[in-house]
Amino acid sequence: MHYDFRLEVNGAMRSWAVPKGPSTDPRDKRLAMQVGDHPMSWNDFEGRIAEGNYGAGAVIIWDRGTYRPLTDGDFGEALDAGHASFWLEGEKLRGGWSLRRMRGDGKPQWLLVKRRDEQADARRRPTSTQPESVVSGKRIDEL
């Protein structure tokens, strides 16, 4: 179980697997494992992916929305350099966020961190209090 975190950059979805899901508490640094870019056509899929296929298991659209870069210059280049900040306008997640790549061997590991702004809330737990899809209203265990 993990949360896919995706940002559209130059016609593809740059993607990270976030095991614990995003936190609205700026003190939390959430591990985000970079995975391959996803096609835009995957953005509307909810259902079950058969065993033996990439991403096998139940899939819901937990949140969706738009973003705008807060990083100066080209956003894709900022991600390539290992640090980018952005403002989310999602149905569940809003406000400033940062992705920062960590050093290490193997798959690129990043930290996803909520920035300190008016949308930050250390008490809010959207992954547990709002577990349903923004599209179907179903929870992952209902698929």
N, C-alpha and C positions, 0 to 999 in steps of 0.2 A: 504494500500500500504506500503510495506517495502522491503528491500533488505535482502535476506538470505545470510549470510556470513558463509562459510563452510570451514573447514580444515580437511583433512583426517588424522586420528590418529588411528593406530592399526586396520585398515580395516573398520572403520566407519567414517561418516562425522560428526564431532562435529559442532554444528550449533547455530547461533545467528540470531535473527531478528533485523535488524538495520533500524529503521523507516526513518531516513533522508538519509540513504546511507553513504558510506565512504567519507571522505574528505581528500584531499591531503594537507591540511593546518594543520601543527602540533599544532596550537593553538586551533583547534576544537577538542572537546572531544565528540564523538558520542555515544549515548546510544545504547547498544547492549543487547537485552534480550535473555538469553540462553534458547534454546528450546531443545527438545529431539534430540538425535543423529539420523541422517538420513542414510538410506542404500546407498551404493555406486551406486546402480542401478538408483537412482533418479538424478544423475549428468547430464544425457543427456536429461531430459524431458523439452520440451517446449509445451505449449498449455494451455487448460483450464481445471481446476479441478472443477468438479461439486459441486454445493451448497450442504451443509451438510457433505462434506468430509473435512478432515484435509487439510488446505492450500487452500481452495476453492478460485477460481478466476483465472485470467490470470497469466501465468508464462513464463518468458523468461530467458535465460542464459545471464545475463548482462556482466559478465566477467568470465574468467577461466584462469587457469595457474597452476604453481607449487609454492611451498614455501619451505623454509629451516629454521629450528629453529635457532634463535640467542641466545636462552636461554640455559645455560649449563644443562647437564643431560637429563633425559627423558622428552620429550615434553609433553606427556600426564600427567605426574606427575606435571609438571609446571602448566598446565591448572587446574588440580585438586587443586593445591595450590592457584590458583587465579591470577597468573600473568605469562604471556608468551610473548616473543618477537620473531618476525619472519621476514623473507625477502620474499616479494612477487615478483614473475615473472609472472604477468598477462598480458593480452592484453591491459588492461586499467590501472590497478594499479600495480605499481612497487615500490620497496624500502622497508625500514624497517617500521614495524608496531608493536604495542603492544596491548594486551588485558589485562585489569585489572578488576578483580571483585570488586564490591562495596559492602559495608555492607548494609543490609536491609532485610525486611521481604518479603515473597512471592517468586516469581520467581527470580532466580539469575540475577542480573543486572550487566552489565559490561560496561566499556568504551573502545571503539575502537579508537586508536589514531595513527596518522601518525608520525613516528619518523623524527627528523631533519636530512636529508641527501640530496644527490644530486637529489633525485626524489621528494622532498617536493616542493610544489608550492601553495602559498596562493591565487594566482589568478585563478588557474585552478578549474573548476567545472565539473568534469566528469559525475556526475549524470544528469546534465541538458544539457551539450554540447555533450554528447555521450550516449543518452538514448537507443540506439538500442542494440539488441542481438548480441553477437559475433558469434552466430551460424547462425541465419536466417536473420539478418539485420532488423528484425521487432521491433517496439516499443510495449510496453505493451498495449497501446490503440488500436493497430492494431489487437490484438487477440480478 
